[in-house]
Amino acid sequence: MKSKNIVYSTDQGRMCPDCGNAISDCQCKSDSILGDGNVLIFLETKGRKGKGVSIVKGLPLTEAELKKLGKKLKSQCGTGGAVKNGQIEIQGDNRQKLKELLEKEGYKSKLSGG
C-alpha cells in the first residue's frame, strides 16, 4: 500500500510531513516542538579552542519559547550564549547552575558527559 504523503517533489522540494506544504512554506514549523523532553546538560570544548560551552538540549519547547528561556538562562548565569539547532549554548562551565535553574522552571534534567 502506497503512502499518501509526499516526502519529496521536484516541483517544490522537500515537503513537511505535518502540513503537506513545502518546507520553505511550512505552516506548522513555528509551532513545532524541537526537543524530545529528555533534557541533557553537557560541556563541549571541541572546535572552540579549548573554551568550554554548556549545552542544554532536548527541551520540549517551540523555537520562540526556547529563545525566551535561553535569554533568561543567559542573564541568570551572567554570561553570553546562543540558541542554535534546538539547543541552548551558555558560555563557560555552568552545568550545575543550569540544572538548578531548569528544575526551578519545572524541567527534569540530567548532567551528561565527563
C-alpha positions in Angstrom: 0.0 0.0 0.0 1.4 3.4 -1.0 1.6 6.3 1.4 -0.4 9.4 0.5 2.2 11.8 2.0 4.7 13.2 -0.5 8.1 13.4 1.1 10.0 14.9 -1.8 8.8 16.5 -5.0 11.0 18.0 -7.8 8.3 20.7 -8.1 8.5 22.2 -4.6 11.4 20.3 -2.9 11.1 18.7 0.5 7.6 18.5 1.9 6.6 19.0 5.6 5.1 15.7 6.8 2.6 17.5 9.1 1.0 20.3 7.0 1.9 18.9 3.5 3.4 22.2 2.3 6.9 22.8 1.0 9.5 23.2 3.9 10.0 26.8 2.9 6.3 27.5 3.2 5.6 25.3 6.2 2.7 26.5 8.3 3.4 24.4 11.3 7.2 24.9 11.8 6.7 27.9 14.1 4.5 25.7 16.4 6.6 22.5 16.2 8.3 21.3 19.4 12.0 20.9 18.9 13.1 18.7 21.8 12.0 15.2 22.9 11.7 16.0 26.6 14.9 14.1 27.5 16.8 17.2 28.8 20.6 16.8 28.8 23.2 19.3 30.0 26.8 18.8 28.9 30.1 20.6 28.4 31.5 20.9 24.9 35.0 22.1 24.1 35.6 20.7 20.6 36.1 23.3 17.9 36.1 26.1 20.4 39.9 26.5 21.0 39.6 24.9 24.5 36.9 27.2 25.7 34.0 25.4 27.3 30.4 25.9 26.5 27.5 24.4 28.5 24.8 23.0 26.1 21.2 22.2 27.0 19.4 20.0 24.6 16.1 18.1 24.4 13.8 20.8 25.9 10.2 20.2 24.7 9.7 23.8 23.6 8.9 25.7 20.4 11.6 27.9 18.8 10.2 31.1 20.3 9.9 29.6 23.8 13.4 28.2 23.5 14.8 31.7 22.7 12.9 33.2 25.6 14.2 30.5 28.0 17.8 30.9 26.6 17.7 34.6 27.2 16.6 34.0 30.8 19.3 31.4 31.5 22.0 33.6 30.0 21.0 36.5 32.2 20.8 34.4 35.4 24.2 32.8 34.6 25.7 36.2 33.9 27.3 35.1 30.6 26.7 35.1 26.9 25.4 32.3 24.7 23.2 31.4 21.8 20.2 29.3 20.8 21.1 27.1 17.8 19.6 24.0 16.3 17.1 23.4 19.1 19.9 23.7 21.8 20.8 26.4 24.2 24.5 27.2 24.5 25.8 29.1 27.5 29.4 30.2 27.7 31.5 28.6 30.4 31.0 25.6 32.6 27.6 26.4 34.2 26.2 22.9 34.1 25.3 22.6 37.8 23.7 26.1 37.8 21.8 25.4 34.7 20.4 22.1 36.2 19.2 24.1 39.3 17.6 26.8 37.1 15.9 24.3 34.8 14.5 22.4 37.8 13.0 25.7 39.1 11.3 26.1 35.7 9.9 22.6 36.0 12.2 20.7 33.7 13.7 17.4 34.9 17.3 17.3 33.5 20.4 15.2 33.7 24.1 16.1 33.6 25.8 14.3 30.7 29.4 13.6 29.8 32.5 13.8 32.0 
